[in-house]
């Protein structure tokens, strides 16, 4: 790929980091003080599966080039209220083994300054403080690393070593895959119980037996709120008809609480269709507000019915999927 094709914006002055909160792995930084270095701004949030899948690449770039004038700043821009808690962000940084600077952007002030709209989003800034490359979502790891190396060379570094990305990586989205599905009324779509919907009040919902593709349903007592649904009964059920290989769910609840699942009526266990967070006896133990890996089918499966049984006090925010 020609070097000029790596830089997909004409080069504009990078906005400053503004309105931020706590810093991790670093003292507070200003872009104005980083002139002469190449900087990658990574907008992410810790419960986003698309962000999570990019983090190993970002960490690898930081380790490979930090001694050659390369700086990474992870701007943590929360999607859900619980992602504003510093202790939750600190735990995610530890879990994902991130060693580069990360700053909280709880009010989305820096996000707005960059006119950003996506998780994840990468803005690559040259030695003169100009944004030279933008990339939104997953993928293009090979191209992004080539752009990093080219900008470091412009800044006077010698780029003689091998790249950390040896070949292009396929983004794990298959044709017909169920899209991200929000479970609160602000952005909720495809809710099969629409005729029973009551906002911000406990209500008894009837689980829908026949769902269309990508529809979801609630059974039992639930309180649907702006960004989540809260189980109000001891055995409330969340059902979705999905097409994917993997299913993830952002949820929270009392620590130690467990949920159980079935796919097409058969129990999900650690040895049958279970994702990484499924333990013995098919139970998923809640240990905090985060993304949980619930289902991992042998192959991409179309139109499967997932039932999740949850106790009182559990909140569910959003499904995401993988192929």
Residue frames as qw, qx, qy, qz and C-alpha x, y, z in Angstrom:
[[0.000, 0.888, 0.461, 0.000, 0.00, 0.00, 0.00],
 [0.370, 0.561, -0.038, 0.740, 1.32, 3.45, -0.96],
 [0.313, -0.196, -0.524, 0.767, 2.27, 5.59, 2.02],
 [0.189, -0.092, -0.066, -0.975, -0.11, 8.34, 0.93],
 [0.579, -0.305, -0.588, -0.475, -3.05, 5.93, 1.16],
 [0.491, -0.251, -0.716, 0.428, -2.31, 5.33, 4.84],
 [0.081, -0.272, -0.328, 0.901, -3.17, 8.93, 5.68],
 [0.068, 0.516, 0.789, 0.327, -6.88, 9.31, 5.03],
 [0.068, -0.925, -0.335, 0.164, -7.41, 12.87, 6.29],
 [0.472, 0.776, -0.040, 0.417, -5.69, 15.99, 4.96],
 [0.559, -0.013, -0.406, 0.723, -4.07, 16.76, 8.30],
 [0.246, -0.782, -0.173, -0.546, -5.84, 18.97, 10.83],
 [0.009, 0.481, -0.592, 0.647, -4.80, 20.28, 14.24],
 [0.482, -0.276, -0.826, 0.097, -5.60, 17.74, 16.94],
 [0.432, -0.744, -0.107, -0.499, -8.01, 19.05, 19.59],
 [0.029, 0.451, -0.711, 0.539, -6.67, 19.18, 23.13],
 [0.442, -0.302, -0.837, 0.114, -7.74, 16.68, 25.81],
 [0.199, -0.340, 0.157, -0.906, -10.41, 18.59, 27.74],
 [0.685, -0.302, 0.043, -0.661, -12.89, 17.99, 30.56],
 [0.697, 0.101, -0.709, 0.035, -11.21, 14.77, 31.67],
 [0.720, -0.635, 0.071, -0.269, -11.19, 13.07, 35.06],
 [0.689, -0.563, 0.446, 0.093, -8.81, 10.49, 36.53],
 [0.502, 0.645, -0.564, -0.120, -5.60, 9.38, 34.78],
 [0.927, -0.253, 0.276, -0.009, -4.22, 5.85, 34.98],
 [0.870, 0.096, 0.196, 0.442, -0.66, 4.65, 34.24],
 [0.438, 0.396, 0.104, 0.800, 0.47, 8.28, 33.86],
 [0.083, -0.472, -0.282, 0.831, 0.45, 11.78, 35.19],
 [0.447, 0.769, 0.366, -0.274, -1.96, 14.06, 33.25],
 [0.490, -0.021, 0.497, 0.716, -0.81, 14.69, 29.69],
 [0.342, 0.766, 0.136, -0.527, -1.47, 17.48, 27.21],
 [0.782, 0.460, 0.319, 0.274, -1.17, 17.08, 23.47],
 [0.201, 0.962, -0.123, 0.136, 0.51, 20.48, 23.30],
 [0.406, -0.737, 0.540, 0.014, 3.38, 19.04, 25.34],
 [0.806, -0.030, 0.577, 0.127, 3.79, 16.03, 23.05],
 [0.538, 0.810, -0.156, -0.173, 4.93, 17.86, 19.91],
 [0.110, 0.652, -0.748, -0.063, 7.75, 15.93, 18.28],
 [0.324, -0.078, 0.932, -0.142, 6.15, 12.59, 19.18],
 [0.411, -0.107, -0.681, -0.597, 3.65, 10.43, 17.32],
 [0.326, -0.017, 0.648, -0.688, 0.43, 10.02, 19.32],
 [0.314, -0.251, -0.821, -0.404, -2.43, 7.53, 18.99],
 [0.414, -0.085, 0.390, -0.818, -5.70, 8.58, 20.63],
 [0.276, -0.144, -0.929, -0.200, -7.87, 5.51, 21.24],
 [0.526, -0.189, 0.178, -0.810, -11.50, 6.19, 22.20],
 [0.461, -0.055, -0.883, -0.069, -12.83, 3.08, 23.94],
 [0.581, -0.423, 0.268, -0.642, -15.09, 1.86, 26.71],
 [0.125, -0.386, 0.904, -0.135, -14.49, -1.26, 28.70],
 [0.607, 0.174, 0.702, -0.330, -17.78, -3.12, 28.12],
 [0.624, 0.629, -0.140, -0.442, -17.63, -2.79, 24.30],
 [0.888, -0.031, 0.424, 0.177, -16.61, -6.08, 22.64],
 [0.638, 0.711, 0.055, 0.290, -15.38, -4.22, 19.54],
 [0.071, -0.895, 0.367, -0.243, -13.09, -2.14, 21.76],
 [0.754, -0.464, 0.464, -0.037, -11.93, -5.17, 23.72],
 [0.901, 0.249, 0.282, 0.218, -10.87, -6.95, 20.53],
 [0.465, 0.810, -0.113, 0.338, -8.69, -3.99, 19.48],
 [0.441, -0.860, 0.243, -0.081, -6.87, -3.58, 22.81],
 [0.854, -0.247, 0.319, 0.327, -4.20, -6.29, 22.26],
 [0.627, 0.540, 0.205, 0.523, -3.13, -4.55, 19.03],
 [0.048, -0.932, 0.048, -0.356, -2.96, -1.13, 20.69],
 [0.684, -0.675, 0.272, 0.052, -0.93, -2.56, 23.59],
 [0.857, 0.054, 0.294, 0.420, 1.43, -4.33, 21.19],
 [0.420, 0.751, 0.091, 0.502, 2.05, -1.10, 19.25],
 [0.324, -0.909, 0.151, -0.215, 2.76, 0.76, 22.47],
 [0.806, -0.456, 0.321, 0.196, 5.28, -1.84, 23.62],
 [0.792, 0.294, 0.285, 0.453, 6.96, -1.98, 20.23],
 [0.395, 0.614, 0.157, 0.665, 7.36, 1.76, 19.62],
 [0.388, -0.896, -0.213, 0.021, 7.17, 3.59, 22.97],
 [0.613, -0.536, 0.179, 0.553, 10.97, 3.96, 23.06],
 [0.440, 0.174, 0.465, 0.748, 10.97, 5.49, 19.58],
 [0.062, 0.084, -0.001, -0.995, 8.75, 8.47, 20.30],
 [0.389, -0.324, -0.675, -0.537, 5.32, 6.81, 20.16],
 [0.187, -0.012, 0.604, -0.775, 2.63, 7.68, 22.74],
 [0.305, -0.405, -0.783, -0.360, -0.75, 6.01, 23.21],
 [0.222, -0.032, 0.460, -0.859, -3.53, 7.71, 25.16],
 [0.166, -0.381, -0.891, -0.182, -6.62, 5.64, 25.79],
 [0.274, -0.133, 0.136, -0.943, -9.57, 7.98, 26.22],
 [0.046, -0.277, -0.952, 0.125, -12.19, 6.03, 28.15],
 [0.336, -0.055, -0.128, -0.932, -15.55, 7.39, 26.96],
 [0.267, 0.105, 0.895, -0.340, -18.36, 5.57, 28.84],
 [0.289, -0.211, -0.675, -0.645, -21.44, 4.22, 27.11],
 [0.579, -0.557, -0.571, -0.169, -23.28, 3.23, 30.30],
 [0.330, -0.858, 0.119, -0.374, -23.41, 4.99, 33.71],
 [0.862, -0.474, 0.141, 0.108, -21.45, 2.28, 35.56],
 [0.795, 0.298, 0.043, 0.527, -18.52, 2.81, 33.18],
 [0.056, 0.866, -0.105, 0.486, -17.96, 6.23, 34.75],
 [0.729, -0.673, 0.119, -0.029, -16.71, 4.67, 37.98],
 [0.163, 0.790, -0.591, 0.033, -12.94, 4.98, 38.30],
 [0.521, -0.354, 0.764, -0.142, -12.66, 1.65, 40.13],
 [0.835, 0.357, 0.401, -0.122, -14.39, -0.15, 37.25],
 [0.547, 0.804, -0.234, 0.008, -12.06, 1.42, 34.70],
 [0.159, -0.700, 0.687, -0.115, -9.03, 0.57, 36.85],
 [0.734, -0.091, 0.661, -0.126, -10.13, -3.05, 37.02],
 [0.794, 0.580, 0.172, -0.058, -10.57, -3.22, 33.24],
 [0.270, 0.847, -0.455, 0.040, -7.11, -1.74, 32.67],
 [0.388, -0.488, 0.771, -0.129, -5.67, -4.44, 34.92],
 [0.806, 0.176, 0.541, -0.165, -7.74, -7.24, 33.35],
 [0.737, 0.668, 0.097, 0.041, -6.71, -6.28, 29.82],
 [0.764, -0.272, 0.150, 0.566, -3.07, -5.70, 30.88],
 [0.357, 0.841, 0.138, 0.382, -2.89, -2.15, 29.53],
 [0.637, -0.387, -0.133, 0.653, 0.27, -0.26, 30.44],
 [0.261, 0.347, 0.221, 0.873, -0.18, 2.90, 28.38],
 [0.088, 0.123, 0.359, -0.921, -1.83, 6.09, 29.73],
 [0.137, -0.530, -0.775, -0.316, -5.61, 6.04, 30.03],
 [0.061, 0.035, 0.298, -0.952, -7.84, 8.96, 30.99],
 [0.145, 0.546, 0.805, -0.180, -11.53, 9.11, 31.84],
 [0.073, -0.076, -0.296, -0.949, -13.74, 11.25, 29.60],
 [0.086, 0.370, 0.868, -0.321, -16.93, 10.81, 31.61],
 [0.279, 0.670, 0.304, -0.617, -18.68, 13.88, 30.20],
 [0.675, 0.442, 0.486, 0.337, -17.56, 13.08, 26.63],
 [0.013, 0.924, -0.045, -0.380, -15.86, 16.48, 26.42],
 [0.220, -0.506, 0.669, 0.498, -12.78, 15.22, 24.57],
 [0.426, 0.327, 0.825, 0.176, -15.02, 12.91, 22.49],
 [0.279, 0.868, 0.385, -0.143, -17.00, 16.01, 21.45],
 [0.108, -0.814, 0.317, 0.475, -13.84, 18.04, 20.77],
 [0.253, -0.248, 0.816, 0.457, -12.77, 15.36, 18.27],
 [0.642, 0.246, -0.137, -0.714, -16.33, 15.22, 16.84],
 [0.071, 0.181, -0.979, -0.061, -16.15, 11.49, 17.47],
 [0.725, -0.052, -0.054, -0.684, -19.13, 9.15, 17.09],
 [0.868, 0.139, -0.456, -0.139, -17.69, 5.64, 17.44],
 [0.559, -0.555, 0.604, -0.119, -16.32, 2.98, 19.79],
 [0.557, -0.526, 0.074, 0.639, -13.53, 2.22, 19.15],
 [0.435, 0.890, 0.066, 0.121, -12.00, 5.14, 17.25],
 [0.728, -0.282, 0.126, 0.612, -8.32, 5.75, 16.51],
 [0.254, 0.966, -0.006, 0.044, -6.84, 9.17, 15.72],
 [0.820, -0.082, 0.068, 0.562, -3.17, 9.12, 14.71],
 [0.020, -0.996, -0.011, 0.087, -1.33, 12.40, 15.30],
 [0.759, 0.428, -0.144, 0.470, 2.02, 13.36, 13.75],
 [0.594, -0.177, -0.278, 0.734, 5.01, 15.14, 15.30],
 [0.060, 0.215, 0.073, 0.972, 3.51, 18.53, 14.47],
 [0.224, 0.237, 0.628, -0.707, 0.26, 17.83, 16.31],
 [0.521, 0.232, -0.287, -0.770, -1.85, 17.15, 13.21],
 [0.744, 0.100, 0.614, -0.244, -4.33, 14.27, 12.86],
 [0.171, 0.462, -0.676, -0.548, -3.18, 12.34, 9.78],
 [0.367, -0.049, -0.883, -0.288, -5.20, 9.13, 10.01],
 [0.581, -0.142, 0.377, -0.707, -8.61, 8.17, 11.41],
 [0.394, -0.005, -0.885, -0.248, -10.05, 4.70, 11.79],
 [0.577, -0.205, 0.288, -0.736, -13.39, 3.69, 13.29],
 [0.950, -0.029, 0.008, -0.311, -14.31, 0.21, 14.49],
 [0.781, -0.334, 0.492, 0.190, -12.25, -2.94, 14.25],
 [0.816, 0.415, 0.297, 0.274, -9.80, -3.99, 11.57],
 [0.437, 0.835, -0.111, 0.315, -7.15, -2.27, 9.44],
 [0.693, -0.672, 0.154, 0.212, -4.52, -3.16, 12.04],
 [0.756, 0.089, 0.290, 0.580, -1.90, -3.69, 9.37],
 [0.289, 0.723, 0.225, 0.585, -2.58, -0.30, 7.78],
 [0.376, -0.912, -0.030, -0.159, -2.63, 1.50, 11.12],
 [0.757, -0.492, 0.207, 0.377, 0.72, 0.07, 12.16],
 [0.627, 0.325, 0.287, 0.647, 2.25, 1.00, 8.80],
 [0.027, 0.870, 0.164, 0.464, 0.99, 4.55, 9.35],
 [0.613, -0.781, 0.067, 0.097, 2.50, 4.61, 12.86],
 [0.776, -0.181, 0.275, 0.537, 5.86, 3.51, 11.46],
 [0.442, 0.590, 0.284, 0.613, 5.70, 6.04, 8.63],
 [0.186, -0.928, -0.077, -0.313, 5.00, 8.91, 11.04],
 [0.723, -0.619, 0.166, 0.257, 7.78, 7.78, 13.37],
 [0.708, 0.148, 0.293, 0.625, 10.15, 7.75, 10.39],
 [0.166, 0.820, 0.209, 0.506, 9.03, 11.29, 9.56],
 [0.452, -0.881, 0.050, -0.131, 9.93, 12.23, 13.13],
 [0.170, 0.767, -0.604, 0.133, 13.44, 10.79, 12.70],
 [0.715, -0.328, 0.591, -0.181, 13.11, 7.28, 14.17],
 [0.204, 0.381, -0.837, -0.336, 14.67, 4.27, 12.46],
 [0.826, 0.046, 0.250, -0.503, 12.03, 1.67, 11.53],
 [0.298, 0.471, -0.808, -0.189, 14.15, -1.43, 10.89],
 [0.288, -0.071, 0.904, -0.307, 12.33, -4.03, 13.03],
 [0.106, -0.287, -0.880, -0.364, 9.43, -6.26, 12.05],
 [0.441, -0.347, -0.109, -0.821, 5.82, -5.16, 12.41],
 [0.332, -0.096, 0.790, -0.507, 3.73, -6.56, 15.27],
 [0.742, 0.382, 0.346, -0.429, 0.90, -7.36, 12.84],
 [0.371, -0.263, 0.765, 0.456, 2.10, -9.90, 10.29],
 [0.031, 0.263, 0.782, 0.564, -1.03, -9.99, 8.13],
 [0.379, -0.260, -0.104, -0.882, -4.43, -8.31, 7.83],
 [0.105, 0.127, 0.890, -0.426, -6.97, -9.46, 10.43],
 [0.224, -0.410, -0.687, -0.556, -10.54, -10.24, 9.50],
 [0.326, -0.191, 0.334, -0.864, -13.20, -8.33, 11.43],
 [0.021, 0.127, 0.986, -0.103, -15.47, -10.94, 13.09],
 [0.488, 0.354, 0.285, -0.745, -18.79, -9.93, 11.54],
 [0.259, 0.106, 0.901, 0.333, -20.67, -12.41, 9.36],
 [0.301, -0.153, -0.431, -0.837, -23.48, -11.74, 6.89],
 [0.610, -0.424, -0.535, -0.402, -26.81, -11.90, 8.68],
 [0.437, -0.095, -0.666, 0.596, -25.27, -11.57, 12.14],
 [0.288, -0.820, -0.495, 0.005, -27.55, -10.10, 14.80],
 [0.239, 0.663, -0.145, 0.694, -26.64, -6.46, 15.43],
 [0.174, 0.034, -0.608, 0.774, -25.85, -4.92, 18.80],
 [0.393, -0.572, -0.607, -0.388, -29.09, -4.95, 20.78],
 [0.007, -0.281, 0.448, -0.849, -29.79, -2.45, 23.56],
 [0.377, -0.398, -0.836, 0.028, -32.08, -3.45, 26.42],
 [0.062, -0.468, -0.430, 0.770, -33.24, -0.05, 27.66],
 [0.372, 0.751, 0.537, -0.095, -35.88, 2.24, 26.19],
 [0.018, -0.785, 0.213, 0.582, -33.47, 4.95, 24.95],
 [0.231, 0.532, -0.661, -0.476, -32.03, 2.80, 22.17],
 [0.495, 0.021, 0.859, -0.129, -33.98, -0.43, 22.45],
 [0.522, 0.317, -0.424, -0.669, -35.22, -1.97, 19.21],
 [0.571, 0.086, -0.778, -0.248, -36.96, -5.22, 18.23],
 [0.203, -0.107, 0.756, -0.613, -38.73, -5.58, 21.60],
 [0.263, -0.228, -0.861, -0.371, -41.42, -8.24, 21.21],
 [0.227, -0.558, -0.725, 0.334, -43.32, -7.09, 24.34],
 [0.116, 0.189, 0.091, 0.971, -43.89, -3.57, 23.02],
 [0.414, -0.539, -0.449, -0.580, -47.60, -3.68, 23.82],
 [0.701, -0.571, -0.406, 0.136, -46.78, -4.37, 27.49],
 [0.528, 0.245, -0.234, 0.779, -44.00, -1.78, 27.78],
 [0.355, -0.908, -0.214, -0.065, -44.02, 0.46, 30.86],
 [0.463, 0.586, -0.323, 0.582, -41.12, 2.86, 31.45],
 [0.099, 0.430, -0.539, 0.718, -39.35, 3.02, 34.81],
 [0.669, -0.286, 0.303, -0.616, -41.91, 0.91, 36.65],
 [0.252, -0.142, 0.956, -0.047, -41.96, -2.72, 37.74],
 [0.702, 0.257, -0.109, -0.655, -44.21, -4.64, 35.37],
 [0.679, -0.059, 0.731, -0.026, -45.08, -8.27, 34.66],
 [0.392, 0.524, -0.498, -0.569, -44.14, -9.30, 31.12],
 [0.907, 0.121, 0.358, -0.188, -45.27, -12.40, 29.22],
 [0.343, -0.424, 0.698, 0.464, -42.43, -14.24, 27.50],
 [0.660, 0.522, -0.145, -0.520, -43.10, -14.37, 23.75],
 [0.825, -0.075, 0.555, 0.082, -42.80, -17.88, 22.32],
 [0.694, 0.468, 0.394, 0.379, -42.49, -17.04, 18.62],
 [0.192, -0.779, 0.117, 0.586, -39.87, -14.39, 17.93],
 [0.657, 0.751, -0.020, 0.068, -38.80, -12.90, 14.64],
 [0.769, 0.185, -0.160, 0.590, -35.09, -12.80, 13.85],
 [0.330, 0.285, -0.254, 0.863, -33.20, -10.49, 16.24],
 [0.468, -0.642, -0.165, -0.584, -36.23, -9.88, 18.46],
 [0.261, 0.108, -0.780, 0.558, -35.97, -10.04, 22.24],
 [0.570, -0.546, -0.402, -0.464, -38.55, -10.61, 24.93],
 [0.067, -0.347, 0.672, -0.651, -38.91, -10.41, 28.69],
 [0.645, -0.361, -0.624, -0.254, -40.75, -12.83, 30.96],
 [0.564, -0.452, -0.537, 0.436, -41.69, -12.19, 34.56],
 [0.198, -0.941, -0.210, 0.177, -41.20, -9.02, 36.58],
 [0.606, 0.142, 0.114, 0.774, -38.91, -6.39, 35.05],
 [0.023, -0.893, -0.161, 0.420, -38.35, -2.63, 35.26],
 [0.649, 0.441, 0.271, 0.557, -37.26, -1.20, 31.89],
 [0.257, -0.813, -0.045, 0.520, -35.12, 1.90, 32.32],
 [0.348, 0.865, -0.173, -0.317, -33.33, 4.26, 29.94],
 [0.290, 0.662, -0.681, -0.115, -30.13, 2.22, 29.49],
 [0.106, 0.178, -0.971, 0.117, -31.01, -1.17, 30.99],
 [0.718, -0.345, -0.355, -0.490, -33.68, -3.55, 32.22],
 [0.136, -0.400, 0.734, -0.532, -33.76, -4.55, 35.90],
 [0.511, -0.204, -0.823, -0.140, -35.05, -7.96, 37.01],
 [0.393, -0.402, 0.285, -0.776, -37.69, -7.50, 39.71],
 [0.919, -0.180, -0.025, -0.350, -38.56, -11.17, 40.16],
 [0.622, -0.508, 0.594, 0.040, -36.67, -14.20, 41.47],
 [0.578, 0.026, 0.729, 0.365, -36.71, -16.01, 38.12],
 [0.411, 0.768, 0.016, -0.490, -37.10, -13.36, 35.44],
 [0.736, 0.130, 0.548, 0.375, -36.23, -14.42, 31.89],
 [0.191, 0.731, -0.277, -0.594, -34.57, -12.60, 28.99],
 [0.750, 0.237, 0.593, 0.171, -35.00, -14.23, 25.56],
 [0.217, 0.714, -0.313, -0.588, -33.49, -13.35, 22.19],
 [0.873, 0.354, 0.324, 0.087, -33.54, -14.97, 18.74],
 [0.135, -0.821, 0.401, 0.384, -30.00, -14.54, 17.47],
 [0.885, 0.437, 0.004, 0.159, -27.79, -15.38, 14.52],
 [0.014, 0.851, -0.501, 0.157, -24.11, -15.56, 15.47],
 [0.732, 0.128, -0.628, 0.231, -21.40, -17.85, 16.77],
 [0.394, -0.114, -0.581, 0.703, -20.74, -15.95, 20.00],
 [0.276, -0.796, -0.376, -0.386, -23.07, -14.01, 22.31],
 [0.358, 0.025, -0.454, 0.816, -21.95, -11.37, 24.82],
 [0.298, -0.790, -0.466, -0.264, -24.06, -9.47, 27.34],
 [0.140, 0.370, -0.376, 0.838, -23.29, -6.37, 29.39],
 [0.619, -0.585, -0.448, -0.272, -24.83, -6.92, 32.81],
 [0.065, 0.404, -0.588, 0.698, -24.47, -6.27, 36.52],
 [0.726, -0.475, -0.366, -0.338, -25.98, -7.45, 39.78],
 [0.618, -0.700, 0.310, -0.177, -25.24, -8.39, 43.36],
 [0.226, 0.592, -0.774, 0.001, -21.78, -9.97, 43.53],
 [0.229, -0.139, 0.943, -0.196, -21.97, -13.74, 43.62],
 [0.688, 0.376, 0.289, -0.549, -25.35, -13.80, 41.90],
 [0.290, -0.146, 0.845, 0.425, -25.56, -16.43, 39.17],
 [0.639, 0.408, -0.041, -0.650, -27.49, -16.71, 35.94],
 [0.533, -0.020, 0.828, 0.174, -28.23, -19.79, 33.81],
 [0.388, 0.484, -0.319, -0.717, -29.02, -20.21, 30.13],
 [0.696, 0.201, 0.686, 0.072, -30.44, -22.48, 27.47],
 [0.199, 0.420, -0.488, -0.739, -30.03, -22.41, 23.69],
 [0.598, 0.047, -0.583, -0.549, -32.96, -23.95, 21.83],
 [0.832, -0.382, -0.097, -0.391, -34.11, -25.52, 25.10],
 [0.895, -0.019, -0.322, 0.308, -30.78, -27.21, 25.96],
 [0.512, -0.829, 0.006, 0.226, -28.72, -26.09, 28.94],
 [0.459, 0.766, -0.323, 0.313, -25.59, -24.08, 28.20],
 [0.818, -0.540, 0.053, 0.192, -22.62, -25.44, 30.16],
 [0.209, -0.792, 0.464, 0.337, -18.88, -24.94, 30.22],
 [0.383, -0.193, 0.828, 0.361, -18.56, -27.90, 27.85],
 [0.300, 0.496, 0.760, 0.295, -21.61, -27.26, 25.64],
 [0.169, 0.754, 0.379, 0.509, -21.99, -23.93, 23.87],
 [0.446, -0.822, -0.220, 0.277, -20.64, -22.03, 26.88],
 [0.333, 0.844, -0.166, 0.387, -18.64, -18.85, 26.55],
 [0.486, 0.342, -0.562, 0.576, -15.58, -18.03, 28.62],
 [0.234, -0.360, 0.426, -0.796, -17.63, -16.79, 31.60],
 [0.852, -0.208, -0.212, -0.432, -19.70, -19.97, 31.94],
 [0.131, -0.507, 0.795, -0.306, -18.56, -22.04, 34.91],
 [0.055, -0.026, -0.995, 0.076, -19.45, -25.39, 36.39],
 [0.177, 0.496, 0.803, -0.280, -23.09, -26.44, 36.20],
 [0.241, 0.577, 0.534, 0.569, -23.59, -23.81, 33.49],
 [0.246, -0.878, -0.340, 0.233, -23.65, -20.90, 35.91],
 [0.397, 0.561, -0.033, 0.725, -22.33, -17.44, 35.16],
 [0.487, -0.606, -0.418, 0.470, -21.23, -15.74, 38.37],
 [0.155, 0.901, 0.125, 0.386, -21.56, -11.94, 38.40],
 [0.679, -0.328, -0.195, 0.628, -18.47, -10.20, 39.73],
 [0.144, -0.501, 0.002, 0.854, -19.11, -6.65, 38.62],
 [0.514, 0.747, 0.219, -0.360, -20.54, -4.48, 35.86],
 [0.140, -0.507, 0.670, 0.524, -18.91, -5.62, 32.63],
 [0.701, 0.334, -0.401, -0.486, -19.31, -7.58, 29.40],
 [0.644, -0.231, 0.714, -0.148, -19.84, -11.32, 29.96],
 [0.329, 0.329, -0.760, -0.454, -19.03, -13.98, 27.35],
 [0.692, -0.043, 0.452, -0.562, -22.08, -16.21, 27.46],
 [0.883, 0.294, 0.341, -0.132, -22.33, -18.37, 24.35],
 [0.032, 0.602, -0.672, -0.429, -19.78, -19.86, 21.97],
 [0.892, 0.271, 0.220, -0.287, -21.44, -22.12, 19.41],
 [0.739, -0.122, 0.527, 0.403, -19.37, -24.59, 17.36],
 [0.323, 0.236, 0.506, 0.764, -20.24, -22.67, 14.18],
 [0.224, 0.028, -0.033, -0.974, -22.24, -19.64, 13.12],
 [0.053, 0.384, 0.917, -0.100, -25.86, -20.47, 14.01],
 [0.177, -0.196, -0.281, -0.923, -28.90, -18.78, 12.50],
 [0.578, -0.366, -0.288, -0.670, -32.14, -18.20, 14.38],
 [0.500, -0.128, -0.788, 0.334, -31.25, -19.81, 17.72],
 [0.457, -0.750, -0.203, -0.433, -33.29, -19.04, 20.83],
 [0.409, 0.175, -0.613, 0.652, -31.29, -18.01, 23.90],
 [0.541, -0.730, -0.296, -0.295, -33.09, -17.94, 27.26],
 [0.338, 0.303, -0.554, 0.698, -31.33, -16.36, 30.25],
 [0.574, -0.668, -0.460, -0.112, -32.81, -16.85, 33.72],
 [0.289, 0.390, -0.371, 0.792, -31.75, -14.17, 36.20],
 [0.369, -0.535, -0.668, 0.362, -32.59, -13.45, 39.86],
 [0.095, -0.952, -0.286, -0.057, -33.88, -10.24, 41.30],
 [0.372, -0.834, 0.156, 0.376, -31.47, -7.31, 41.20],
 [0.586, -0.054, 0.530, 0.611, -29.68, -8.18, 37.96],
 [0.331, 0.783, 0.023, -0.526, -29.52, -5.50, 35.25],
 [0.675, 0.190, 0.554, 0.448, -28.98, -6.19, 31.55],
 [0.008, 0.692, -0.091, -0.716, -27.74, -3.43, 29.23],
 [0.539, 0.644, -0.309, -0.446, -26.90, -4.71, 25.76],
 [0.897, 0.049, 0.412, 0.154, -26.18, -7.81, 23.67],
 [0.277, 0.732, -0.493, -0.380, -23.31, -7.93, 21.19],
 [0.952, 0.149, 0.256, -0.077, -22.34, -10.80, 18.92],
 [0.093, -0.658, 0.658, 0.354, -19.39, -12.39, 17.16],
 [0.881, 0.361, -0.127, -0.279, -18.80, -14.80, 14.31]]
